[in-house]
Amino acid sequence: MDSALKDGYIMVVEDDKLLLEAINEKLTKENMPHKCFLEGTEAMKALIDNAERPSLIWLDFYLGDTNGLSLVKIIKDNSELSKIPVLVVSN
């Protein structure tokens, strides 16, 4: 496991249930700690409310409830969250 993830987890934000299940299955199989979110607003609430921070955010570009780039802007404008790497993906 990558040392950067040793103490953290991957936050996966994906609104496609089947794709989220596949990502979850793969990360579980690889023993990579992660938390999955179907909605961008739910993920942002978790980021803001929790002192625990992910080591990486895997973010879908097109989300049903918001836009992935809007979330990136919020994350990067927040001094507590701005150093978290964000991988923006789309299928």
C-alpha positions as CSV (number, residue, x, y, z in Angstrom):
1,M,0.0,0.0,0.0
2,D,1.2,3.5,-0.8
3,S,2.6,5.2,2.3
4,A,0.5,8.3,1.5
5,L,-2.6,6.2,2.2
6,K,-1.2,4.5,5.3
7,D,-3.1,6.7,7.7
8,G,-5.9,8.0,5.5
9,Y,-8.4,6.7,3.0
10,I,-9.7,7.3,-0.5
11,M,-12.9,9.3,-0.7
12,V,-14.8,8.1,-3.8
13,V,-17.6,10.3,-5.1
14,E,-19.5,8.7,-7.9
15,D,-23.3,8.9,-8.7
16,D,-23.5,5.8,-10.9
17,K,-24.4,3.0,-8.5
18,L,-23.0,0.2,-10.6
19,L,-19.7,2.0,-11.2
20,L,-19.5,2.9,-7.5
21,E,-20.0,-0.7,-6.6
22,A,-17.2,-1.8,-9.0
23,I,-14.8,0.8,-7.6
24,N,-15.7,-0.3,-4.0
25,E,-15.2,-3.9,-4.9
26,K,-11.7,-3.2,-6.5
27,L,-10.5,-1.0,-3.6
28,T,-11.7,-3.6,-1.1
29,K,-10.0,-6.4,-2.9
30,E,-6.7,-4.3,-2.9
31,N,-7.1,-3.6,0.8
32,M,-7.2,0.1,0.2
33,P,-9.2,2.0,2.9
34,H,-12.0,4.0,1.3
35,K,-15.4,5.6,1.8
36,C,-17.9,5.8,-1.0
37,F,-20.5,8.6,-1.6
38,L,-23.3,8.7,-4.2
39,E,-23.8,12.4,-3.9
40,G,-21.4,15.3,-4.0
41,T,-23.3,17.2,-1.3
42,E,-23.0,14.2,1.0
43,A,-19.3,14.0,0.4
44,M,-18.8,17.7,1.0
45,K,-20.7,17.5,4.3
46,A,-18.5,14.6,5.4
47,L,-15.4,16.6,4.5
48,I,-16.5,19.7,6.4
49,D,-18.0,17.9,9.4
50,N,-15.3,15.3,10.0
51,A,-11.8,16.0,11.4
52,E,-10.7,12.9,9.6
53,R,-9.4,13.7,6.1
54,P,-9.0,11.5,3.1
55,S,-5.5,11.1,1.5
56,L,-7.1,11.3,-2.0
57,I,-10.5,12.3,-3.4
58,W,-11.7,10.3,-6.5
59,L,-14.3,12.6,-7.9
60,D,-16.7,12.0,-10.8
61,F,-16.9,15.0,-13.1
62,Y,-20.6,14.7,-13.7
63,L,-22.7,14.2,-10.6
64,G,-26.5,14.1,-10.4
65,D,-26.7,16.7,-7.6
66,T,-23.8,19.0,-8.4
67,N,-20.8,19.5,-10.7
68,G,-17.4,17.9,-9.9
69,L,-15.6,21.1,-10.8
70,S,-17.7,23.1,-8.4
71,L,-16.6,20.7,-5.6
72,V,-13.0,21.0,-6.7
73,K,-13.3,24.8,-6.3
74,I,-14.8,24.5,-2.9
75,I,-12.1,22.0,-1.8
76,K,-9.2,24.1,-3.1
77,D,-10.6,27.3,-1.7
78,N,-10.8,25.8,1.8
79,S,-7.4,26.0,3.6
80,E,-8.1,22.8,5.6
81,L,-8.9,20.8,2.5
82,S,-6.8,22.4,-0.2
83,K,-3.8,20.1,0.1
84,I,-5.9,16.9,-0.5
85,P,-5.2,15.6,-4.1
86,V,-8.3,15.4,-6.2
87,L,-8.5,12.9,-9.1
88,V,-11.4,14.1,-11.4
89,V,-12.7,11.3,-13.6
90,S,-15.7,10.7,-15.9
91,N,-17.0,7.7,-17.8
